[in-house]
Amino acid sequence: MLNSQKIRAIAPEMDPLRLGMGWKKEDLNKPQIIVESTFGDSHPGSAHLLSLVDQAVTGINENGAKAARYFATDICDGMAQGHDGINYSLASRDTITNLIEIHANATTFDSGVFITSCDKGVPAHLMAIGRINIPSIVITGGVMEAGPDLLTLEQIGAYSAMQKRGEISEEQLTYYKHHACPSCGACSFMGTASTMQIMAEALGLMIPGSALMPATCKDLQTLAYEAGKQAVKLALMKFKASDIVTRKSFENAILVHAAISGSTNSLLHIPAIAHEFGIDLDARIFDQMHKNAHYLLDIRPAGKWPAEYFYYAGGVPRVMEEIKSMLHLDVLTVTGKTLGENLEDCKTNGFYDRCNELLQQKGCKREEIIRSFQNPIGTKGTIAILEGNLAPDGAVVKHSAVPKEMHKAILSAKPFDCEEDAIAAILSHKIKPGDAVIIRYEGPKGSGMPEMFYTTEAISSDEELGKSIALITDGRFSGASKGPAIGHVSPEAAVGGPIALIKENDIIEINIEKRSLQIIGIEGEKKSEQEINDILALRKKDWVPKPLKYEKGILKLFSAHAASPMEGGYITEC
């Protein structure tokens, strides 16, 4: 007996209430399938999702089940940038997760279709799928097209900094702003939205090849219908999400993450998703698995091409085909087949032929976008976890985006207690080559863990500073960020981590190869390890915690109960 039928037997009001919203009597005995989405007029990644919802509903209703639409609209990290709205970003992930849990469990469903596109919506849906653990399939809303001359949104931060420095005119900046988002879909670069769409497919929860399709592509509508149809089969099979998503699935996803140079925000989201599936996984596994992983993808911000070209080049199946020797091919997926079987199907079902047709229209070769395993961009992955007396619990750096000159550096600390003061110092040229810009009290417990996007853009767009200074923070970065940026420093300043104790001109040593982030001197003078430990202990005695930034609402709850960034930054049980 299906779970929904068990609930009907003990909940006599269920049937009349469903009939009251237009259901037919024959619908009551069918498998009940929730269609959850982030649809809303909130940003381009969600504004178009209602058509995919409708297709999924049709696929369900035409194949012997009954669909119910639910909505948990997400916010846009881009629209939240540059003001305190970005502080809500990470907390919104957990809030959406909670709402989906409520939707799915308050009524009870036999399976679900989950439709979302962007930075917090995708990880929130994946977290919720782990928590409710019903048969589940994900459809993502794809990626927007690039603008004129392949203009994409992540370039706006750099152009904004250039305009403030007088390097381009206000008219030029306005033109770029008016043409960077020509269609719906997630932003067209390998930021967090694109990365997490790919992670959802890599975990086995999507129809093969459906991640990061152009949002305007008609095939995406067809796939939404097929997802609804498959959700009916999954319900009847009672094929739960935990039957698909296992430790092996996460290991596959992390290797794909290395191959695509995925967003550092994934190191928050993947552990949080694993936590919901009951799997113990922290950010350090990324360092372990990236060390010998092949980096293949030439997509912005680290590469040349907009994200829509990822699909033209064969998408997730092509990446997995190239790194197949490193993957667990025996894991199950939502198709009911193993990953290995799915990859073989892609060779014969016309998937690559359709991709090649699109690629030819763009005048590109697949190898220009997704390299072969034998000819990678790099063989040491893209992510490193740094540890030392500045980050005893770890810090994250995308080393593939760091200039070689900064892989090993000794710098002079310039600490700031908020991002606004730091970016003002950078743009006014108070920051000089050889400085380490320290931004603290921006971790989960400090301010909600906002992105330091405009600060990284101000640095990386400056030809001199981009190769001579570093940004070190207990906050996080946009998936569009590039340059010498180290984030997620743990423990964070709000709990008295060493980053809270740094003073002006303390000497900081970065050594990415040795995975080290150390304070090696005090106020301009090098000291022994013991001397530094003693001085930090004295500073800790004098340190006074800052009052909570938020006194009510979700950010107070989040700040009070957030886990460490290295564990996923999720809201722990109260």
C-alpha positions as CSV (number, residue, x, y, z in Angstrom):
1,M,0.0,0.0,0.0
2,L,1.3,3.5,-0.9
3,N,2.0,5.8,2.0
4,S,-0.6,8.3,1.0
5,Q,-3.3,5.6,1.1
6,K,-2.2,4.7,4.6
7,I,-2.7,8.3,5.7
8,R,-6.1,8.5,4.0
9,A,-7.3,5.5,6.1
10,I,-6.6,7.4,9.3
11,A,-7.3,11.0,8.2
12,P,-11.0,11.2,7.2
13,E,-10.9,14.9,6.3
14,M,-8.3,14.3,3.6
15,D,-10.7,13.2,0.9
16,P,-13.3,15.9,1.3
17,L,-10.7,18.6,1.4
18,R,-9.1,17.4,-1.8
19,L,-12.4,17.1,-3.5
20,G,-13.0,20.7,-2.4
21,M,-10.1,22.0,-4.4
22,G,-11.3,20.3,-7.6
23,W,-10.0,16.8,-7.5
24,K,-12.1,14.0,-8.9
25,K,-13.1,10.9,-6.9
26,E,-10.9,8.7,-9.0
27,D,-7.9,10.9,-8.2
28,L,-8.1,9.9,-4.5
29,N,-6.8,6.4,-5.1
30,K,-3.9,7.4,-7.3
31,P,-0.3,7.8,-6.2
32,Q,0.0,11.4,-4.8
33,I,3.0,13.3,-6.0
34,I,4.2,16.7,-4.8
35,V,5.7,19.1,-7.4
36,E,7.7,21.5,-5.4
37,S,9.4,24.5,-7.0
38,T,11.0,27.9,-6.3
39,F,8.8,29.6,-8.9
40,G,8.3,33.2,-8.3
41,D,8.9,36.7,-9.7
42,S,12.2,36.8,-7.7
43,H,14.9,36.5,-10.4
44,P,15.6,35.0,-13.8
45,G,16.4,31.6,-12.4
46,S,12.9,31.2,-11.0
47,A,10.6,33.4,-13.0
48,H,10.2,30.8,-15.8
49,L,9.8,27.7,-13.7
50,L,6.0,27.6,-13.8
51,S,6.0,26.2,-17.3
52,L,8.2,23.4,-16.1
53,V,5.9,22.8,-13.2
54,D,3.0,22.6,-15.6
55,Q,4.9,20.1,-17.8
56,A,5.8,17.9,-14.8
57,V,2.2,18.0,-13.5
58,T,1.0,16.9,-17.0
59,G,3.5,14.1,-17.0
60,I,2.2,12.9,-13.6
61,N,-1.5,13.2,-14.3
62,E,-1.3,11.5,-17.7
63,N,0.5,8.5,-16.3
64,G,-1.8,7.3,-13.6
65,A,-1.0,9.6,-10.6
66,K,-2.2,12.9,-9.2
67,A,0.1,16.0,-8.8
68,A,-0.1,18.7,-6.2
69,R,1.8,21.9,-6.7
70,Y,3.7,23.6,-3.9
71,F,6.0,26.7,-4.0
72,A,8.9,27.8,-1.9
73,T,10.3,30.9,-3.8
74,D,14.0,31.6,-3.4
75,I,15.8,34.9,-3.3
76,C,18.5,36.1,-5.7
77,D,22.1,36.4,-4.4
78,G,22.8,38.9,-7.2
79,M,20.0,41.2,-6.2
80,A,21.0,40.9,-2.6
81,Q,24.7,41.9,-3.3
82,G,26.1,45.1,-2.0
83,H,23.7,45.6,0.9
84,D,22.6,43.7,4.0
85,G,20.2,41.6,1.9
86,I,23.0,39.2,1.2
87,N,23.1,38.2,4.9
88,Y,19.8,36.4,4.3
89,S,21.2,34.3,1.5
90,L,22.6,31.2,3.4
91,A,19.8,31.3,6.0
92,S,17.3,31.2,3.1
93,R,18.7,27.8,2.1
94,D,17.7,26.3,5.4
95,T,14.4,28.1,5.5
96,I,13.4,26.7,2.1
97,T,14.5,23.2,3.3
98,N,12.3,23.5,6.3
99,L,9.3,24.7,4.3
100,I,9.6,21.8,1.8
101,E,9.8,19.4,4.8
102,I,6.6,20.9,6.1
103,H,4.9,20.7,2.7
104,A,5.9,17.1,2.1
105,N,5.2,15.7,5.6
106,A,2.1,17.6,6.7
107,T,0.0,15.9,4.0
108,T,2.2,13.0,2.9
109,F,3.1,12.1,-0.7
110,D,4.4,9.0,-2.5
111,S,7.1,10.8,-4.5
112,G,8.1,14.2,-5.6
113,V,9.4,16.3,-8.5
114,F,11.6,19.2,-7.4
115,I,12.1,22.1,-9.8
116,T,14.7,24.8,-9.1
117,S,17.7,26.6,-10.6
118,C,19.8,28.7,-8.4
119,D,22.4,29.2,-5.6
120,K,20.3,28.4,-2.6
121,G,17.2,26.8,-4.2
122,V,19.0,23.8,-5.6
123,P,20.9,22.9,-2.4
124,A,17.8,23.6,-0.3
125,H,15.8,21.1,-2.4
126,L,18.5,18.5,-2.2
127,M,18.7,18.9,1.6
128,A,14.9,18.6,1.8
129,I,15.0,15.5,-0.4
130,G,17.4,13.9,2.1
131,R,15.3,14.9,5.0
132,I,11.9,13.7,3.7
133,N,13.5,10.7,1.9
134,I,10.7,9.9,-0.5
135,P,11.2,8.8,-4.2
136,S,12.4,12.0,-5.8
137,I,13.5,13.5,-9.1
138,V,15.0,16.9,-9.8
139,I,14.6,19.2,-12.8
140,T,16.7,22.3,-12.9
141,G,15.6,25.4,-14.8
142,G,18.8,25.7,-16.9
143,V,21.0,28.6,-17.7
144,M,20.4,31.9,-19.3
145,E,21.9,32.9,-22.7
146,A,25.0,35.1,-22.9
147,G,24.7,38.7,-24.0
148,P,26.4,40.6,-26.8
149,D,30.1,39.5,-27.3
150,L,29.4,36.6,-24.8
151,L,28.8,39.1,-22.0
152,T,27.8,37.4,-18.7
153,L,26.7,38.7,-15.4
154,E,29.8,37.9,-13.4
155,Q,31.7,40.5,-15.4
156,I,29.5,43.3,-14.0
157,G,31.3,43.3,-10.6
158,A,34.7,43.9,-12.4
159,Y,33.2,46.6,-14.7
160,S,31.6,48.3,-11.6
161,A,35.0,48.4,-9.9
162,M,36.6,49.7,-13.1
163,Q,34.0,52.5,-13.4
164,K,34.6,53.5,-9.8
165,R,38.4,53.8,-10.6
166,G,37.6,55.8,-13.7
167,E,38.8,53.1,-16.1
168,I,35.5,53.0,-18.0
169,S,32.6,55.4,-18.3
170,E,29.3,55.3,-16.6
171,E,27.7,54.9,-20.0
172,Q,29.7,51.8,-20.7
173,L,28.8,50.3,-17.3
174,T,25.1,51.0,-18.0
175,Y,25.3,49.2,-21.4
176,Y,26.9,46.1,-19.7
177,K,24.2,46.1,-17.0
178,H,21.4,46.3,-19.6
179,H,22.7,43.4,-21.7
180,A,24.2,40.9,-19.2
181,C,21.0,39.0,-18.6
182,P,19.2,38.6,-22.0
183,S,17.0,35.6,-20.9
184,C,15.6,33.6,-18.0
185,G,17.7,30.9,-16.4
186,A,20.6,30.8,-13.9
187,C,23.5,33.1,-14.5
188,S,25.7,31.9,-17.4
189,F,29.0,31.1,-15.6
190,M,30.2,28.3,-13.4
191,G,29.0,30.0,-10.2
192,T,27.1,28.3,-7.4
193,A,23.8,28.0,-9.3
194,S,25.5,26.2,-12.3
195,T,27.7,24.1,-10.0
196,M,24.8,22.9,-7.9
197,Q,22.7,22.0,-10.9
198,I,25.6,19.8,-12.0
199,M,25.9,18.4,-8.5
200,A,22.2,17.4,-8.5
201,E,22.8,15.4,-11.7
202,A,26.1,14.0,-10.5
203,L,24.3,12.7,-7.3
204,G,22.0,10.7,-9.6
205,L,18.8,12.6,-9.0
206,M,18.3,14.0,-12.5
207,I,17.6,12.7,-16.0
208,P,21.1,12.3,-17.6
209,G,22.2,15.4,-19.5
210,S,19.5,17.7,-18.1
211,A,21.6,20.0,-15.9
212,L,22.5,23.4,-17.3
213,M,20.5,23.2,-20.5
214,P,19.7,26.6,-22.0
215,A,16.6,27.8,-20.2
216,T,15.0,28.7,-23.5
217,C,15.5,25.2,-25.0
218,K,12.3,23.4,-25.9
219,D,13.9,20.1,-24.8
220,L,13.8,21.3,-21.2
221,Q,10.0,21.4,-21.3
222,T,10.0,17.8,-22.6
223,L,12.4,16.7,-19.9
224,A,10.1,18.2,-17.2
225,Y,7.2,16.1,-18.6
226,E,9.5,13.0,-18.5
227,A,10.5,13.8,-14.9
228,G,6.8,13.8,-13.9
229,K,6.3,10.5,-15.7
230,Q,9.4,9.0,-14.0
231,A,8.2,10.2,-10.6
232,V,5.1,8.0,-11.0
233,K,7.4,5.0,-11.7
234,L,9.6,5.8,-8.7
235,A,6.5,6.1,-6.5
236,L,5.3,2.6,-7.5
237,M,8.8,1.2,-7.1
238,K,9.0,2.8,-3.7
239,F,12.6,3.8,-4.8
240,K,13.6,6.2,-2.0
241,A,16.1,9.0,-2.4
242,S,18.5,7.3,0.0
243,D,18.6,4.3,-2.4
244,I,20.3,6.6,-4.9
245,V,22.2,9.1,-2.8
246,T,25.0,7.3,-1.0
247,R,28.6,8.1,0.1
248,K,29.7,6.8,-3.3
249,S,27.3,9.3,-5.0
250,F,28.9,12.1,-3.1
251,E,32.4,10.9,-4.0
252,N,31.3,11.0,-7.7
253,A,29.9,14.5,-7.3
254,I,33.1,15.8,-5.7
255,L,35.2,14.4,-8.6
256,V,32.8,16.1,-11.0
257,H,33.2,19.3,-8.9
258,A,37.0,19.1,-9.4
259,A,36.6,18.6,-13.2
260,I,34.4,21.7,-13.6
261,S,36.2,24.0,-11.2
262,G,33.0,24.3,-9.2
263,S,32.0,27.0,-6.8
264,T,33.6,27.1,-3.3
265,N,30.0,27.4,-1.9
266,S,29.6,23.7,-2.7
267,L,31.8,23.1,0.3
268,L,29.0,24.5,2.4
269,H,26.2,22.8,0.4
270,I,27.5,19.3,-0.2
271,P,28.3,18.6,3.5
272,A,24.9,20.0,4.5
273,I,23.1,17.8,1.9
274,A,25.1,14.8,3.1
275,H,24.1,15.6,6.7
276,E,20.4,15.4,5.7
277,F,21.0,11.9,4.2
278,G,22.7,10.8,7.4
279,I,26.2,10.7,5.9
280,D,29.1,12.3,7.7
281,L,31.0,14.5,5.3
282,D,32.9,17.7,5.8
283,A,34.8,20.0,3.5
284,R,38.1,18.2,4.0
285,I,37.0,15.4,1.7
286,F,37.1,18.0,-1.2
287,D,40.8,18.5,-0.5
288,Q,41.5,14.8,-0.3
289,M,39.7,14.0,-3.6
290,H,40.8,17.1,-5.5
291,K,44.5,16.4,-5.0
292,N,44.7,14.0,-8.0
293,A,41.6,15.0,-9.8
294,H,41.6,16.2,-13.4
295,Y,40.3,19.7,-14.1
296,L,38.7,19.8,-17.6
297,L,36.2,22.6,-18.0
298,D,37.0,25.9,-19.7
299,I,34.0,27.8,-18.5
300,R,33.8,31.2,-16.8
301,P,34.8,32.6,-14.4
302,A,37.9,30.5,-14.4
303,G,37.7,29.8,-18.1
304,K,36.7,31.3,-21.5
305,W,33.1,30.2,-22.4
306,P,29.6,31.0,-20.9
307,A,27.9,28.2,-19.1
308,E,25.4,27.4,-21.8
309,Y,28.3,26.0,-23.8
310,F,28.7,23.3,-21.1
311,Y,25.5,21.7,-22.4
312,Y,26.5,22.1,-26.0
313,A,29.7,20.2,-25.2
314,G,27.8,17.2,-23.7
315,G,27.2,18.4,-20.1
316,V,27.5,16.1,-17.1
317,P,27.5,12.9,-19.2
318,R,30.5,14.1,-21.2
319,V,32.4,15.1,-18.0
320,M,31.7,11.8,-16.4
321,E,32.6,9.9,-19.5
322,E,36.1,11.6,-19.5
323,I,36.7,10.9,-15.8
324,K,34.9,7.5,-15.8
325,S,38.0,5.6,-14.6
326,M,37.7,7.5,-11.3
327,L,34.0,7.1,-10.7
328,H,31.8,4.6,-8.9
329,L,29.8,3.4,-12.0
330,D,27.7,1.0,-10.0
331,V,25.7,3.7,-8.1
332,L,21.9,3.8,-8.8
333,T,20.2,6.8,-10.4
334,V,16.6,8.0,-10.9
335,T,16.4,6.3,-14.2
336,G,16.4,3.0,-12.2
337,K,19.7,2.2,-13.9
338,T,23.3,2.5,-12.7
339,L,25.5,5.4,-13.6
340,G,27.5,3.2,-15.9
341,E,24.4,2.1,-17.8
342,N,23.3,5.7,-18.2
343,L,26.6,6.7,-19.7
344,E,26.4,3.9,-22.2
345,D,22.8,4.9,-23.1
346,C,23.9,8.5,-23.8
347,K,26.2,7.1,-26.6
348,T,23.2,5.4,-28.4
349,N,20.1,7.5,-27.6
350,G,21.1,10.5,-29.6
351,F,22.0,12.8,-26.7
352,Y,25.5,13.5,-28.0
353,D,24.2,14.0,-31.5
354,R,21.8,16.7,-30.4
355,C,24.6,18.4,-28.4
356,N,27.0,18.3,-31.4
357,E,24.4,20.0,-33.6
358,L,24.1,22.9,-31.2
359,L,27.9,23.0,-30.8
360,Q,28.4,23.3,-34.6
361,Q,26.0,26.2,-34.7
362,K,28.3,28.0,-32.2
363,G,31.4,27.2,-34.3
364,C,33.2,25.4,-31.5
365,K,34.8,22.0,-30.9
366,R,33.9,20.0,-27.8
367,E,37.5,19.8,-26.7
368,E,37.7,23.6,-26.5
369,I,35.0,23.5,-23.7
370,I,35.4,20.1,-22.0
371,R,38.9,18.8,-22.3
372,S,39.8,15.1,-22.6
373,F,41.1,13.2,-19.6
374,Q,44.4,12.9,-21.4
375,N,44.7,16.7,-22.0
376,P,43.4,18.3,-18.8
377,I,43.7,22.0,-17.8
378,G,45.2,20.6,-14.5
379,T,45.7,17.4,-12.6
380,K,45.5,18.7,-9.0
381,G,41.8,19.6,-8.9
382,T,40.7,23.1,-8.1
383,I,40.0,23.3,-4.3
384,A,42.4,23.2,-1.3
385,I,41.7,23.2,2.4
386,L,44.3,25.3,4.3
387,E,45.0,24.8,8.0
388,G,47.2,26.4,10.6
389,N,47.2,28.7,13.6
390,L,45.0,31.2,11.7
391,A,42.5,28.5,10.6
392,P,42.8,25.6,13.1
393,D,39.5,24.1,11.7
394,G,40.3,24.9,8.1
395,A,39.8,27.5,5.3
396,V,38.9,27.1,1.7
397,V,40.6,28.4,-1.4
398,K,40.0,27.8,-5.1
399,H,43.7,27.5,-6.0
400,S,42.9,27.2,-9.8
401,A,41.7,30.8,-9.7
402,V,44.7,32.1,-7.6
403,P,47.6,33.7,-9.5
404,K,50.7,31.5,-9.2
405,E,52.5,34.4,-7.5
406,M,50.1,34.1,-4.6
407,H,50.3,30.3,-4.1
408,K,53.1,31.0,-1.6
409,A,53.2,34.5,0.0
410,I,54.1,36.4,3.1
411,L,51.8,39.3,3.7
412,S,51.1,42.1,6.2
413,A,47.6,41.9,7.8
414,K,45.1,44.7,7.3
415,P,42.1,43.6,9.4
416,F,38.5,44.9,9.0
417,D,35.4,44.0,11.0
418,C,33.1,44.3,8.0
419,E,33.2,44.1,4.2
420,E,32.1,47.7,3.6
421,D,35.3,49.1,5.3
422,A,37.5,46.7,3.4
423,I,36.2,47.5,0.0
424,A,36.4,51.2,0.7
425,A,40.1,50.8,1.6
426,I,40.8,48.9,-1.6
427,L,39.0,51.3,-3.9
428,S,40.7,54.3,-2.2
429,H,44.2,52.7,-2.7
430,K,44.9,52.4,1.0
431,I,45.6,48.7,0.4
432,K,49.1,48.1,-1.1
433,P,50.9,45.2,-2.6
434,G,52.0,42.8,0.0
435,D,48.9,43.3,2.2
436,A,46.5,40.6,3.4
437,V,43.0,42.1,3.6
438,I,41.3,40.4,6.6
439,I,37.5,40.6,6.7
440,R,36.0,39.1,9.9
441,Y,32.8,38.8,11.8
442,E,31.2,37.8,8.5
443,G,30.8,34.0,9.3
444,P,27.5,32.2,9.9
445,K,27.4,33.3,13.6
446,G,28.7,36.8,12.8
447,S,26.4,38.1,10.1
448,G,24.9,35.1,8.3
449,M,27.9,34.5,6.1
450,P,27.5,36.9,3.2
451,E,29.5,36.7,0.0
452,M,32.5,39.0,-0.4
453,F,31.8,39.3,-4.2
454,Y,32.4,43.0,-4.8
455,T,35.6,42.9,-2.7
456,T,37.0,40.0,-4.7
457,E,36.1,41.8,-7.9
458,A,37.7,45.0,-6.8
459,I,40.9,43.0,-6.1
460,S,41.0,40.7,-9.2
461,S,40.1,43.6,-11.6
462,D,43.1,45.6,-10.3
463,E,46.1,44.4,-12.4
464,E,48.6,45.1,-9.6
465,L,46.6,44.1,-6.5
466,G,45.2,40.9,-8.1
467,K,48.7,39.4,-8.1
468,S,50.1,40.9,-4.9
469,I,47.5,40.8,-2.1
470,A,45.2,38.2,-0.6
471,L,41.7,38.4,0.8
472,I,41.2,36.2,3.9
473,T,37.7,36.0,5.5
474,D,35.4,33.9,7.7
475,G,32.7,34.9,5.2
476,R,32.3,33.2,1.8
477,F,32.6,34.1,-1.9
478,S,30.3,34.3,-4.8
479,G,30.6,31.4,-7.3
480,A,31.7,34.1,-9.7
481,S,34.6,35.1,-7.6
482,K,38.2,34.6,-8.7
483,G,41.6,35.7,-7.6
484,P,43.6,35.4,-4.3
485,A,40.6,34.7,-2.0
486,I,40.6,32.4,1.1
487,G,37.3,32.0,2.8
488,H,35.3,30.0,5.4
489,V,38.1,30.6,7.9
490,S,37.2,28.5,11.0
491,P,36.6,28.9,13.8
492,E,35.0,32.2,12.8
493,A,35.6,35.5,14.6
494,A,32.2,35.6,16.3
495,V,33.2,32.6,18.4
496,G,36.7,33.9,19.1
497,G,38.6,32.1,16.4
498,P,42.2,33.3,15.7
499,I,41.0,35.5,12.9
500,A,39.3,37.7,15.6
501,L,42.7,38.2,17.3
502,I,44.7,39.5,14.3
503,K,46.1,43.0,14.6
504,E,47.4,45.5,12.1
505,N,50.7,44.3,10.4
506,D,50.7,40.8,11.9
507,I,52.6,38.7,9.4
508,I,50.5,36.1,7.5
509,E,52.0,33.2,5.5
510,I,50.0,31.4,2.7
511,N,51.3,28.2,1.3
512,I,48.8,26.5,-0.9
513,E,51.0,23.6,-1.8
514,K,51.6,22.7,1.8
515,R,47.9,23.5,2.6
516,S,49.0,26.0,5.2
517,L,47.6,29.3,6.5
518,Q,49.7,30.7,9.4
519,I,50.4,33.7,11.5
520,I,54.2,33.9,11.6
521,G,54.8,37.3,13.0
522,I,53.3,39.9,15.3
523,E,52.9,43.6,14.3
524,G,55.6,43.4,11.7
525,E,58.1,41.2,13.6
526,K,58.6,37.5,12.9
527,K,58.2,35.3,16.0
528,S,58.6,31.7,16.9
529,E,55.6,29.4,17.0
530,Q,55.5,29.3,20.8
531,E,55.8,33.1,21.0
532,I,52.9,33.5,18.6
533,N,50.8,31.0,20.6
534,D,51.5,32.8,23.8
535,I,50.6,36.2,22.3
536,L,47.4,34.8,20.8
537,A,46.4,33.4,24.2
538,L,46.9,36.8,25.8
539,R,44.9,38.5,23.1
540,K,42.1,35.9,23.5
541,K,41.9,36.8,27.2
542,D,41.3,40.4,26.3
543,W,38.9,39.6,23.4
544,V,35.3,40.6,24.0
545,P,32.5,38.9,21.8
546,K,30.5,41.3,19.7
547,P,26.8,41.6,20.4
548,L,24.6,39.6,18.1
549,K,24.1,41.7,14.9
550,Y,20.5,40.6,14.7
551,E,18.1,40.7,17.7
552,K,15.1,39.0,16.0
553,G,13.9,37.0,13.1
554,I,15.6,34.3,11.0
555,L,19.1,35.8,11.2
556,K,19.0,35.7,15.0
557,L,18.0,32.1,14.8
558,F,20.6,31.3,12.2
559,S,23.4,33.1,14.0
560,A,22.6,31.4,17.2
561,H,22.5,27.9,15.8
562,A,24.6,27.7,12.6
563,A,27.2,24.9,12.3
564,S,30.8,25.6,11.3
565,P,31.3,26.5,7.6
566,M,33.6,23.4,7.4
567,E,30.5,21.2,8.3
568,G,28.1,22.9,6.0
569,G,26.9,26.1,7.9
570,Y,23.4,24.6,8.3
571,I,21.1,25.4,11.3
572,T,21.8,22.8,13.9
573,E,19.0,21.4,16.0
574,C,18.1,23.8,18.8
